[in-house]
Amino acid sequence: MIVDPVIVAGAGPTGLTLALALARHGVPSVVLDEADGPPRGGPRSAVLRPDTVALYERLGHRGPDADGARWSAWRTVRRRQEVLRVDFAPGPSGTAAPGEGPGAGSGTGAGQPASPLHVLQHRLQHGLAEAAAGQEPIRLVPGCRVVRVEQDDDGVTVHTDGGPAPSWRGSFLVGCDGPRSTVRKLLRVRFPGRTAVDRYAVAVLRAPLPFPGESLLHRDPPWRGDTEVTARPLPDDVWRLDWRLPQATRGGSPLTPDDLVARIRNTLGGWCGEVPPYDLHAAVEYTVHQRLARRWRVGRVFLAGDAAHVLGALGMQSVDEGARDADNLAWKLAMVLRGEAPDALLDSYQTERRGAVGARLRAADQALPLLRSSGPLHAVRRSVLSGSMRRHGALLSDGNLGTGLLGAPPVHSPPPAPGPARGGGRAVPQPRTATPPGAVVEDVAVTAVDGSPWRLRDRLGRHLLVLLVAPGTGVWESRHWLTAGLMPRLAEATAALPVPAELLVTEAYPGAVAHTVLLVRPDGHLVATMTGCRPEELRAHVEAVRGGAGGPPPREPSEDRSGDSPGDSPGTPAGAPSGSRTGGS
């Protein structure tokens, strides 16, 4: 039974997403925010994959537009147009023609994956705060800084400076308090990685660019002074432009206002033929770092978002990855707090999420030095890339297209398949679908047992889902097929599971034959597929999910120990209860 709330340190996008996701499970939370007010506007933006946008919709976020338009309306327009163009060999106009270069064909036509959305981060955070303000289980406490954490076998006590109370009692604590996380430092969790991975200048402006709704990655443009320029469309016809700058330690000098204006004019003139009128909203120069916390769990305390990972050259994906952290952790905390799963389930949060983020960072580490080196490779870059170099080059566009190692949703190691049923014999092989176990399911049309139509992603977030592929069910009213075929037995098997689950039906699922049954986690990852109604097999898969079973812990990424942040020295974590589980390193 849920008694004490989950305490969330930090009211940024990750903290608010976690609080909203917990509320969807009926779990109360207290969000302690060091800031006294909402974030100001600025150049920070985020790349959101389609399933993350669906998560925000489920949590009550209205949308990123200034006029409050819903996500779905804006997304429909962008999906028709958004295609990434990558230029490796500058042509007469300096940009690749539509449909050329790596990433071509990865747009939003029939049978193609939908591209991610690009949104201003302060608008996203405003929308999440508005959604949280209307949720009774969520208490937002501004002006409240965490100073000390104590934990025991029953919960955590968080001591604070400011706010209406000197301390707060909760069942768990989740540090979502950014790259300089106080929670992480109090736990003495090391945060190794690399400093000054890249240096960028960013401008957010309104201008009539000749590729509306498209993302553009321009390598080695023909105008002087730039080696890499990215344009990303934002709502309300606004654009974010990024220029990669020389490292300050390698001869680069600080960017002056005149330098920024020159870059804007050169870039707009190169793309448009002449400099069009533009309205500059915000600009900044920043250096990006790359870090991955050694542990994401210490007893009853967890890390999420930028407190757990800083994505360096992939920094615009940090909000998206933080949302995945929150979605992964929320349903596991809820199951444990309701007594539906053992504490071991919470260990899988670190295994899955740290493994996924670490894989992206390793991919960037391996590819970017090849693309950005000087000497002979620099000449190769300026020609048409082929073979392995072209594949490395495509990594730069993956985050914008939502594909590949740097852009596609992660695939977690699925729980082991259950053994033979009682009485001996071989284990029944799982039928195949277009979605491998551990991956995010496709968003297909489904029907609930009461006959109401839904999208599959709209039903995520509360319970496990049992999805039956039954062609023809869309033609008949639910009262006809609820008592026919597999449905009575499957409904009985679903109701008998040790945790709440919802039974849904779909006309078709990519790659699946009739009578295939899919078991889906609350965060949208496929657990397993089965043929027909096999109650013991279904229950065994649910037990594996409930126990947090999965693959081995992820391989540790290479790290630079000299790059540890101050205060993140190894040692016994402060506030860890005697004999408590630390989640491994």
Salt bridges, closest charged atoms under 4 A:
ASP51 OD2 - ARG324 NH1 2.91
GLU57 OE1 - ARG75 NH2 3.39
GLU82 OE2 - HIS118 NE2 3.34
ASP87 OD2 - HIS218 NE2 2.96
GLU150 OE2 - ARG148 NH1 2.33
GLU150 OE1 - HIS159 NE2 3.49
ASP152 OD1 - ARG169 NH2 3.01
ASP161 OD2 - ARG145 NH2 3.25
ASP198 OD1 - ARG244 NE 2.79
ASP198 OD2 - ARG372 NH1 2.44
GLU214 OE1 - ARG85 NE 3.40
ASP220 OD1 - ARG381 NH2 3.86
ASP220 OD1 - ARG382 NH1 3.66
ASP226 OD1 - ARG263 NH1 2.26
GLU228 OE1 - ARG219 NH1 2.64
GLU228 OE2 - ARG372 NH2 2.74
ASP236 OD2 - ARG123 NH1 2.54
ASP242 OD1 - ARG232 NH1 3.48
ASP242 OD1 - ARG240 NE 2.73
ASP279 OD2 - HIS281 NE2 3.47
GLU285 OE2 - ARG199 NE 2.67
ASP320 OD1 - ARG49 NH1 2.21
ASP320 OD1 - ARG324 NE 2.89
GLU321 OE2 - ARG49 NH2 3.54
GLU321 OE1 - ARG353 NH2 2.59
GLU321 OE2 - ARG360 NE 2.56
ASP325 OD2 - HIS309 NE2 2.73
ASP325 OD1 - ARG353 NE 2.62
GLU340 OE2 - ARG338 NE 2.99
ASP343 OD1 - ARG297 NH2 2.81
ASP343 OD2 - ARG581 NE 3.42
ASP347 OD1 - ARG297 NH1 2.74
ASP347 OD2 - ARG581 NH1 2.74
GLU352 OE1 - LYS332 NZ 2.78
GLU352 OE2 - ARG521 NH1 2.82
ASP365 OD1 - ARG194 NH2 2.64
ASP443 OD2 - ARG455 NE 3.72
GLU477 OE1 - ARG479 NE 2.77
GLU502 OE2 - ARG459 NH2 2.97
ASP523 OD2 - ARG521 NH2 2.75
GLU537 OE1 - ARG534 NE 3.76
GLU537 OE2 - HIS541 NE2 3.78
GLU543 OE1 - ARG546 NH2 2.83
GLU556 OE1 - ARG294 NH1 3.44
GLU556 OE1 - ARG354 NH1 2.99
GLU559 OE2 - ARG190 NH2 3.08
GLU559 OE1 - ARG294 NH1 2.80
ASP564 OD2 - ARG190 NH2 2.78
ASP568 OD2 - ARG184 NE 3.07
